Amino acid sequence: MKKETLAAGEGARGAAQDILSDVLRKRRPLDAATEDELAHAKLSPRDAGFARAISHETLRRFGQLDAAAHPVEEFRAMPSFQRRDRGAYR
């Protein structure tokens, strides 16, 4: 049987996504979510640092990311967008 291998950094990206989900959806403190997820994920020290950097920097820049996404959400809510080519942008 062939063992599946993860691409470089894929485990770290998944762990970062889980950390962000815990913080944003479950309203857990960042430090607690990071500690629990990294212990559970069993990543190398390098990948654990990468996961921590991704999740912390994403939260640090969350306001900027949200502001950048807001015009796109408004555009998609426009009636003209909903009538014309709405499937092309999904």
C-alpha positions as CSV (number, residue, x, y, z in Angstrom):
1,M,0.0,0.0,0.0
2,K,1.3,3.4,-1.0
3,K,1.6,5.9,1.9
4,E,0.3,9.4,1.1
5,T,2.7,12.2,1.7
6,L,1.9,15.8,2.2
7,A,3.3,18.5,0.1
8,A,5.9,20.8,1.8
9,G,4.0,23.0,4.3
10,E,0.6,21.4,3.8
11,G,0.3,20.1,7.4
12,A,1.3,23.6,8.7
13,R,-1.3,25.3,6.5
14,G,-4.0,22.9,7.7
15,A,-3.0,23.5,11.3
16,A,-3.1,27.3,10.8
17,Q,-6.6,26.9,9.3
18,D,-7.7,25.0,12.4
19,I,-6.2,27.6,14.7
20,L,-8.0,30.4,12.9
21,S,-11.3,28.4,12.9
22,D,-11.0,27.9,16.7
23,V,-10.3,31.6,17.3
24,L,-12.8,33.1,14.9
25,R,-15.7,30.6,15.1
26,K,-15.4,29.1,18.6
27,R,-14.0,32.3,20.1
28,R,-11.1,30.6,21.8
29,P,-8.0,32.6,22.9
30,L,-5.3,32.5,20.3
31,D,-2.6,31.2,22.6
32,A,-4.8,28.3,23.8
33,A,-5.9,27.4,20.3
34,T,-2.4,27.5,19.0
35,E,-1.0,25.4,21.8
36,D,-3.7,22.7,21.5
37,E,-3.6,22.5,17.7
38,L,0.2,22.3,17.5
39,A,0.3,19.6,20.1
40,H,-2.4,17.6,18.2
41,A,-0.9,18.1,14.8
42,K,2.5,16.7,15.7
43,L,4.4,18.9,13.3
44,S,8.1,19.4,13.0
45,P,9.4,22.5,14.8
46,R,9.8,24.3,11.5
47,D,6.3,23.5,10.3
48,A,4.9,24.4,13.8
49,G,6.6,27.8,13.5
50,F,5.2,28.2,10.0
51,A,1.6,27.4,11.2
52,R,2.0,29.9,14.1
53,A,3.3,32.6,11.8
54,I,0.4,32.1,9.3
55,S,-2.3,32.1,11.9
56,H,-0.9,35.0,13.9
57,E,-0.2,37.2,10.9
58,T,-3.6,36.5,9.4
59,L,-5.3,37.7,12.6
60,R,-2.9,40.7,12.8
61,R,-4.0,41.7,9.3
62,F,-7.7,40.6,9.7
63,G,-9.0,44.1,9.5
64,Q,-7.1,44.8,6.3
65,L,-8.2,41.5,4.7
66,D,-11.8,42.2,5.7
67,A,-11.7,45.7,4.2
68,A,-10.2,44.4,1.0
69,A,-13.0,41.7,0.7
70,H,-15.8,44.1,1.5
71,P,-16.0,45.8,-2.0
72,V,-16.2,42.3,-3.6
73,E,-19.1,41.4,-1.4
74,E,-20.9,44.6,-2.3
75,F,-20.3,44.0,-6.0
76,R,-21.8,40.5,-5.7
77,A,-24.9,41.8,-3.9
78,M,-25.7,44.3,-6.8
79,P,-28.8,43.4,-8.8
80,S,-26.9,43.8,-12.1
81,F,-24.3,41.3,-11.0
82,Q,-27.0,38.8,-10.0
83,R,-28.7,39.0,-13.4
84,R,-25.6,39.0,-15.6
85,D,-23.0,36.2,-15.6
86,R,-23.5,35.3,-12.0
87,G,-22.2,31.8,-12.5
88,A,-18.9,33.0,-14.0
89,Y,-17.7,34.5,-10.7
90,R,-18.4,31.7,-8.3
